[in-house]
Amino acid sequence: MSEEKLDVIVVGSGVAGCSAALLLARAGLRVALIERGPYPGSKNLSGGVLYGRVLHQIIPNFWEQAPVERFITNQVVTFLTEDSSISLDYKTEAFSQPPYNAFSVLRAKFDRWLGDQAEAAGALLVPGIKVDRLILDGKKVIGIAAGEEEMFAEVVIAADGANSFLAQQAGLRPRLPEEHVAVGIKEVIALPQDVIENRFRLNGNEGCAFNIVGSATQGIAGGGFLYTNRDSISVGLVIQLADLIERQIKVTEVFDHFLQHPFIDSLIKGGKMMEYGAHLVPEGGLRMMPRLFMDGMLVIGDAAGLTINNGFWVRGMDLAIGSAIAAAEAVIRAHESRDFSEQSLAFYHQKLSESFVMADLQTYARAPHFMQNPRLFTVYPQVLRDIFLGIYEQNARPNQHLMTIGRRAVQQNDLSLLDLLKDLWNGARAL
Amino acid sequence: MKSLSVNEKLAHNKYELDEDHPHIVVHQAVCEAECKIRACLFVCPANVYSEQEGKIVADWAGCLECGTCTVACPPQALHWEYPRGSFGIIYRQG
């Protein structure tokens, strides 16, 4: 590594780091993008739906060159009980036209491409280097150290993911509390393209995204997901760690149980397991957000805890890109004024607050708490099952009105009307 | 679909093994003194941790580098860092 001082060191080449490096290089700054894996994306894993409009702002029509898998036209929410599934299946032609709404992506391919874009814009991509620690001068971050080597810059951008050891070292964030993180587990399962298109009723490159609630997690707070890629399926669970620890159930067994559920099995049958991965998900929202800036350093993406899960969708990559845009603006301004102090870099927080990123985190500020409500994972899927069983089952006895079926389903599952009203009220406000 | 064991699943992954450089070290004394529930035995998606003769052992080669154990275990019970540059899990799909 060179002794010469750079303008910016970006640590971590996920979508946040690559986007920040791209924007800064475009503005003419000297940027190094450091990645501990052998290539961008080699350490990265996500459920895999990218809401792409924000990336379209910085790389117009990116889907024409980027290795996206499918554009998502079908958004499905499914409630599971042990023997039933109830789905709300939303499909619209509006999502099958450019600029599209969302894409399924596989990060080892997609992030590698995004890293190439940063490199093409002039960023220096440095793979295979694990940053061990920040170098500080008093309270100011002035560079990074990796093994025996040191690298210096005016500002360091920590895009080092959910664990962000750099934000911890800098004192911007405490050790992660188990209440604020979830563990994500995923398999990528190969299936022929035509099988996927027939099975999920897709035309051409259309794609499907399922969010799954209920016995997916055996009552543990969390949920499942299933996304169609071009010739594979990403299927996984996101499980809240505090609840898992309290229940003391083996997470690998919860995952296998999910995969063997008749509903999931019918969607993945005949497939071949290609890759098994896991990733920590920061789920605390605003409550776990670290301080985002200090003298000589900014924190973006998962490292800043930027994810939202509201039951209908899970977002992270678009928020990561939004934070990269805000960070790049702040750094470009700091570079122009030669002022990389905390006061100057506070502009990042201001830009982030003005953007959809903070607005959405605020809109869904109550969602993390609401999504821990145990009734969501146990009682409500069963109530729905009993309602739909009541509607469809013809047993040569007189049928009941929907009102009666509903009341009975609520009573059978020991759901109090007060809890039901409370949850409806809280749900409407949280989501 | 035929269900695979965790080890069979891990066998489909690509790893660059950094022999003789374990990136996880279990501090037995802290483990024994501060941890009753042994969360590492059930929260790890790669089944890295097992109990052998009463001690927690980390079979770190299969680690997916998620960091879940570092959140679940008591502070100081684990020395856990990412593997050295270019080593460890290498996702080809992600």
Interface residues (C-beta under 8 A of the other chain):
Chain A: R36 G37 P38 G41 S42 K43 N44 L45 S46 L106 R107 A108 K109 F110 D111 P127 G128 I129 K130 A146 A162 N163 F165 R175 L176 P177 E178 V181 V183 G184 I185 E187 V188 I189 S232 L241 L244 I245 Q248 I249 K250 V251 T252 F255 D256 L259 Q260 D265 I268 K269 G270 G271 M273 M274 E275 Y276 G277 A278 H279 L280
Chain B: M1 S3 L4 V6 K9 L10 H12 N13 E16 I37 A39 L41 F42 V43 C44 P45 A46 N47 L64 E65 C66 G67 T68 T70 V71 A72 P75 E81 Y82 P83 R84 G85 S86 G88 I89 I90 Y91 R92 Q93 G94
